[in-house]
Amino acid sequence: MTTAALMVLMFKGGLALIGEDTLRGRRVPWAALALTGLALAGVALQLCWPGAMDALDADPARSGWWRVVTSVFMQNGGLFGGAWNIATLATVAALADWFWGAPLTLSLFLAGILLPEHIDAVFGVGGHHSTDPRNFAGSSGATYFLGATLAAALLLRVLRSGRGKTQRKEALLAAGVPALGLAMWFTQANGHGLVSVYGFLLGTLACLLARPAALRPRPACQNTARPA
């Protein structure tokens, strides 16, 4: 339930960031389509090849440099878990694509694949308390990382735009992502929470360096198809 609640915060934050009223006129999110297509291809491969999981998951007992990437597009949570992972990947990646643009979205998703285990090693939080929530396979870790970058961008924009009622609500929504993430980590050892904190921090840096213009307040009514 807490994992789903964290995703709801990210989804609502992403909508607030780009503007729910602008969705109809926006361009095709090609990066989201590509990532979702890879996830669906991974499921199809699992159905057609019984040895796919053994060959492509991230089991540390097996060798293979490719596993850290290929394991993201394998699913081991059953029908419901796999459907949830793919649906949330498609949704979050679309919101990210519309805000960050396709190249930066793919870069941030890749960072969500590669960075957590290295940060774990630096701070010595591996093992039972690993921040990798995939259990050797699944796209949820990178998806929650990517979703948290949107929350960071929303908070930064709110801090620049003023102190109205709407801004206060958006600030609470955005700040709720790392706050709930840390709470999930410390109370449940839920890795989705900590990778979300990592994503929030990287999203803050990416927004300041790569998208400073996007921190301008969004107009109350915006009908263009340009990124927020």
N, C-alpha and C positions, 0 to 999 in steps of 0.2 A: 504493500500500500504506500509506504513512504517513497519507494522508487518511482511509482506511478505519479505520486504527488509532485515529486521533483520535476518530472517530465512536463506535467501540466503547467508548472511555473515557467519553465523554459518556453513552452509553446505560447502561453499568454504574453510573455515578455517579447518574444519574437514578433507576434502580431502587433503589439504596441509600438515596437521599434519601426516596422516598415509601414504600418497603417493598415488596419483591416479593410478600410474603405478603398484601398488601392489594389487589392488582390486581383480583381476581375481584369484590369487592364495591363497586368504585368507580363513581361516576356516569358518564354519557356525557360524554366530553370535547368539548363543543360547539365550542370554539374550534379544536381540532384538526380536527374534521370540516369546519368552514368553510374553513380554510386548505387542507386536502387537496382539498376540492371545487373551490376556485378553481384549484388546480394541475391537476386533471383537466380542468376546463373549458378551461384554456389549451391543453392538449394537443389536446383535441377541436377547438378553434378552429384550431389549426395544421393539423390534418388536413383541415378543411373549407375553409380559406381560405389559399391559397398565399402571399398577401401579409401574413399575420399577423406574421411575424417582422420584416419590414421596417417595419411600422407600429408595433410594440409593443416591440421590443428597446431596449437602452440604448446603441446605437451613438452615440458622441459626435459623429460626423460628421453626424448627423441631428438636427433640432430636435424639440421636443415635451416639455413639462413632465411629462407622464404617464409617460414611458418608465422612469423610475427605479423606479416601482411595478409597472407592467404587465410589465416585463421579467422580474421575479421569477417570474411564473407562465407564462413561456415556457420551453421546454426545447430545448437544442441539443446534447445529448450523445449523441444516438442512442438506440436502444431501451434498452440497458443503463443508460446514464447517466440517462435520463429516469426509468426505473423506480427506480433507486437514489435519485434526488432526491426522488421522491414518497413512497417507502417511508420514508426517513429523516425527511422532513418530518412525515408522519403519526405516526411513533413519538415523535419528540422533542416535537412539539406536544402530544401526549396527556400525556406525562410533565410537561411544563410546565403544562398546563392543570390537572392534578391538584394541582400544588404551588402555582403562582402564582394560579390562578383564571383564568377566561376573559378578563376585561378587561385584566389585567396581562400575560397571555400575548400577546394581540394587540398591546398597546403595545410590549412588548419585541421582538416580531417586526418591527413597523414600525420600531423603532429600528435593528434589524439591517439594514433596507433603506436607511435614510436616513443613519445616522451615519458608516459607514466612509469614504465618499468625502470627507466634510467633515473628518474626522480626518486623512485622507491629505493634504488640502490644508494643514491647519495645520502638519503636520510635514514637508511636502514629500516624501512618499513615493509620489507618483503615478507615472504613466507605466508603464514596464516592470515596476516593482515595486509596482504598484497592489495594494491589499489586496482589491479586488473580484475574487473568484475566479470570477465568473459568465461571463466572456468575453462580456459584453453581454446574457446571458440565463441563467436558471436560478435555482432556489430554494436552492441549497446554501449560499450566503453567509449569508443570513438564518437558515437552519436551524442552521448551526454556531454562529452568534452566540447564538441562543436556547438551544442545548444547553449552551453554556459558562456561561450564567447559573445552570443547575442545579448545575454543578460548584462554582461560587462559594458557593451556598447550602449545599451539602454540607460544604465545608471550614469554613465559619463555624460550622455546627452541631457538627462534630467538635471544633473548638477549644474549644467551650463544654462538651462532654459528658464529657471525661475522656481518659485515656491507655491504655485497654485495647487488646488485640490487634486487635479489630474496628475500633476507632476509628483505630488506626494504619494499617490497611489502607485504610480509607475516606479518610483524609487523603492518603495517597499517590495513591490513585485520583483524587481531586479536584484535587490539586496537579499531577498529571500532565497535565491539560488545558492550562493556560497554558504549562507547561514544554515539552511536545511542540509546542504551537503556535509558540512562539518558535523552537524548533529547526528546525521546518519552514520558517519564514520566512527565517531567516538562512542555512540550508544549501541550500534549494530555491527560495527566493522564492515559496513556496506561500502564496497569499493566504488559504486556509482557516485557516492557522495564526494569522495576525495578527487576522483578524476574531474568532477564538475568544478571543484575549486581550482584545480590546475588549469582547466579551460577558461575559467573566469579571469585568472591572472594573465594568461596569454592573450585573451581577448582584449583586456585593458591595454596591454602593450601594443597589440596589432592596431587597435583603433587610434591610439595616439600617434603611431608612426605612419600607418598606411591610409587611414580614413578620417583624418581630423575634420574635413569638411562635413562629414556625416554627423558630427556632433551638434550641428545647428538644429534648433527646434524644428520639428516637422509642422508644416502648415496645417491648420485645422481641417481643411478639406483639400485633398490632393488627388487628382484624377489622372496624372501622368503615369507612364509605365517605367519611369526611371527609378533606380534604387533609392531607398530612403536616405 
